[in-house]
Amino acid sequence: MKKLLLTTLIVVLTIIVSQAQSTWQIINSPVNENFVSVCFTDEMHGWIISETGTVVSTSDAGNSWVSSHIPNVYYESIHFSDNEHGCIVGWEETLADSSLILVTSNGGNTWSFVNHVKVNRFNDEFFINNEIGWAVGSRGELNMNCCYYTSDGGNTWSIQNSILVAGAELFGVCFRDENNGQVCGTDGAFFITNNGGSSWALGISMPLLNLNAIYNWGALTGCIVGEEGIALYTINNWYQYIETVTNTTENLNGVSGDPVTNKLWAVGDNGTIIYTPSYLLGWTVQSSGITENLKDIQMLSETNGWAVGDNGTILHFSPLTSISYSDENKIEIYPNPVDDKLFIYLNNPIKFNQIQIFNSNGKLMHQKNIDNYTEVKIDVSKLSPAIYYLKAIGETAIVNKKLLVR
């Protein structure tokens, strides 16, 4: 009986937590290409790259995007350590030993190809700060594991491998600090280091599936996702792992979370998004509204995140949930971006009775009761420059708008 009650409680808690979450919203993309990687340095600034080298960037939390193109293919990952310093890795698809590394120091306005000893390809990179980073992939005809290291922001790189394993191509890398990190890849490939990669050791034995991505946070916790819906969780810095129930068999390609709350999200093929508030509760499937393969995800907080995938797919995790409404019930806000006075036009026949403004973490910043007004003026001059979410509450609908305060 106790076991049954515990199981029932866990199910109920999972449902409650799932229902309390924000929703994934489809964002209009400036290009229809297969996106493979996303990186945001804060809630305003983000970059996305496609497999064929189109970079789209935003400086206003996705309200607008700027596109540019980098020649050569194939690109796999983009990473920024701050708003200016970034790195892209990949390879020239038609050539052997054709790895590519590019860096920028001006926010992606220009990119420079970096000379390095070529390997087959790079699949992922990770920077712990503006200077120190790692890139992983494969080299040689036997697809041996390959890790490169930089200490000058990506301008020069040196190879680090101390253990070479055939057929152990690496797909993911993540470090907790300048010394402690792990990499994962083909058929359960898993290596660890505690000296910044000067030497690597074989890690714990993993399931013989492709491990596609790794995310570490805090001093001890981490998660790896991969083929057939596998998700591995650690609470002791990968000395051991717990295989968690994901409720999906789709390949999982990316994982990220909120380090403050330990909540995790993972994305995969056929529009799969799964979420867990704790490895003890397992994962629940969240609706993405799409069937495209999702390739990467980055969560900025428990209520703000981004996911990208095939055919120009961009998804934004918003702290507010909209109730369905028809076109004539939309509201208009202007100016947007706004400096001080915000005007809200409320298009009847909906009777709106309250306006709320939330920050990106879901905290209520302003509330105004109204009485079926058609136009409302709000002073937002005391709000810090950031992205906010405006919520108009009516008798038959709730309408959300994204708001940028300058």
FENQUI-V301243 format. One record per helix or strand. SS is the DSSP state (helix for helix, strand for strand). FROM is the first residue (numbers start at 0). TO is the last residue. If there is no record, write none. Layout:
SS,FROM,TO  SS,FROM,TO
This chain:
helix,1,19  strand,22,25  strand,34,39  strand,45,49  strand,53,57  strand,65,68  strand,74,79  strand,85,90  strand,98,103  strand,111,112  strand,120,126  strand,132,138  strand,143,149  strand,157,158  strand,169,174  strand,180,184  helix,185,187  strand,189,192  strand,200,201  strand,210,216  strand,220,225  helix,226,228  strand,230,233  strand,241,242  strand,251,257  strand,262,267  helix,268,270  strand,272,275  helix,278,280  strand,283,285  strand,293,300  strand,303,308  strand,312,317  helix,326,328  strand,330,333  strand,337,337  strand,340,345  strand,351,358  strand,363,368  strand,374,378  strand,385,393  strand,397,404
